[in-house]
Amino acid sequence: MAHTFTSAVVPATADAVWRAVRPFDGLGGWHPAIDTCVLKEGGPTTVGSLRQLRFADGLTVVTERLTALDDTARTFTYELVEHPFPVRRSVSTLRVTPVTDTGEAFVEWWADSVEEAADSAGAQALVRELYGNGLAALRQRFAPARDTLTG
């Protein structure tokens, strides 16, 4: 089993970041690689819900199931149900925790996957890129606005 991990510090409180990422149907609102994210079954915070993602390339469609949600720990877990990726099974978790000395949020996003041996490195690189770009977008979303006159 492969464990692929990404993380970032986001310039906002953990509660603010959690509100942004928590709805299971909200990924398209903050991740640049996702064009649409719609619920096919269940609600945005209901364990067992299914969401369908259409990637920005217009070709890739993925269905995922929410398997755990914990508001106190600010974490959720989901699994791939239907997908074109070279993995037999993949379970991902996103967690938001406070950075106590700055008041910012530490966001971790990882996948535990059973991959085809020949595609293992490529599959892990894809996850690192996809999750890394998502975390970069979260960081940008919460970045303080810069004054264009003073830089």
C-alpha positions in Angstrom: 0.0 0.0 0.0 1.3 3.4 -0.9 0.9 6.4 1.4 1.0 9.8 -0.4 1.1 12.9 1.8 0.8 16.6 1.2 0.4 19.5 3.6 0.4 23.3 3.8 0.0 26.2 6.2 -3.0 28.3 5.2 -3.2 31.9 6.5 -6.6 31.6 8.2 -8.0 30.0 11.3 -8.6 26.3 11.3 -12.3 26.9 11.7 -12.4 29.2 8.6 -10.5 26.7 6.5 -12.7 23.8 7.8 -15.9 25.7 6.8 -14.5 26.0 3.3 -13.4 22.4 2.8 -16.0 20.5 4.9 -19.0 20.3 2.5 -18.5 17.1 0.5 -20.0 18.8 -2.6 -17.8 21.9 -2.3 -14.5 20.8 -3.9 -15.3 22.5 -7.2 -15.5 25.8 -5.3 -11.9 25.9 -4.2 -9.8 23.3 -6.2 -8.6 24.5 -9.6 -8.6 21.1 -11.1 -12.2 20.4 -10.4 -14.8 21.9 -12.8 -17.9 20.5 -11.1 -18.6 18.6 -7.9 -22.2 17.4 -7.5 -23.8 15.0 -5.0 -25.3 11.9 -6.5 -26.5 10.6 -3.2 -26.8 11.9 0.3 -26.1 15.3 1.7 -22.9 17.5 1.9 -22.1 16.3 5.4 -23.7 12.8 5.4 -21.4 9.8 5.7 -22.1 7.5 2.8 -22.8 10.4 0.4 -21.6 10.0 -3.2 -20.1 12.9 -5.1 -19.2 13.1 -8.8 -16.3 15.2 -9.8 -15.7 16.4 -13.4 -12.1 17.6 -13.8 -11.3 20.8 -15.6 -9.9 18.8 -18.5 -13.5 18.0 -19.3 -12.7 14.3 -19.7 -12.0 12.9 -16.3 -15.0 11.9 -14.2 -14.6 10.4 -10.7 -17.1 9.2 -8.1 -16.2 9.2 -4.4 -17.9 8.1 -1.2 -17.7 10.0 2.1 -16.7 7.3 4.7 -16.1 9.4 7.8 -16.6 13.0 9.0 -15.5 14.4 12.3 -16.2 18.1 12.9 -14.4 18.1 16.3 -11.2 16.8 14.7 -11.9 18.7 11.5 -11.3 15.7 9.3 -13.1 13.7 6.7 -12.2 10.5 4.8 -13.5 9.4 1.4 -12.8 6.5 -1.1 -12.7 6.3 -4.8 -15.7 4.4 -6.2 -15.4 4.9 -10.0 -12.3 6.4 -11.6 -9.9 6.0 -14.5 -6.8 6.0 -12.3 -4.2 3.1 -12.0 -5.2 2.1 -8.5 -7.3 -0.8 -7.2 -8.3 1.0 -4.0 -7.7 4.5 -2.7 -8.8 6.1 0.6 -8.1 9.7 1.2 -8.2 11.9 4.3 -8.2 15.7 4.7 -7.5 17.2 8.1 -7.3 20.8 9.3 -5.6 21.6 12.6 -4.6 25.0 14.2 -1.1 26.2 14.2 -1.1 27.4 17.8 1.7 29.9 17.7 0.3 31.8 14.6 -3.4 31.2 14.6 -3.1 29.8 11.0 -4.3 26.4 9.8 -2.2 23.3 9.1 -3.9 21.3 6.3 -2.9 17.7 5.7 -4.3 15.7 2.7 -3.2 12.1 2.1 -4.1 9.0 0.2 -3.6 5.3 1.1 -3.8 3.4 -2.2 -3.3 -0.1 -3.5 -1.8 0.5 -6.9 -0.7 -1.4 -9.9 3.0 -2.0 -9.4 4.0 -0.7 -12.9 2.0 2.5 -12.3 2.9 3.1 -8.6 5.3 6.1 -9.1 3.0 7.8 -11.6 -0.1 7.3 -9.4 1.7 8.8 -6.4 3.0 11.7 -8.4 -0.6 12.4 -9.7 -1.9 12.5 -6.1 0.9 14.8 -4.9 0.3 17.2 -7.8 -3.5 17.1 -7.4 -3.5 17.5 -3.6 -0.6 20.0 -3.7 -2.4 22.2 -6.2 -5.6 22.1 -4.1 -3.7 23.1 -1.0 -1.9 25.9 -2.9 -5.4 27.1 -4.0 -6.6 27.1 -0.4 -3.5 29.1 0.7 -4.2 31.6 -2.1 -7.9 31.8 -1.3 -7.1 32.9 2.3 -4.1 35.0 1.5 -4.5 38.6 2.6 -5.3 40.9 -0.3 -2.3 42.9 -1.5 -2.6 46.6 -2.2 -1.7 46.9 -5.8 -0.4 50.5 -5.3 2.0 49.6 -2.5 2.7 46.0 -3.5 
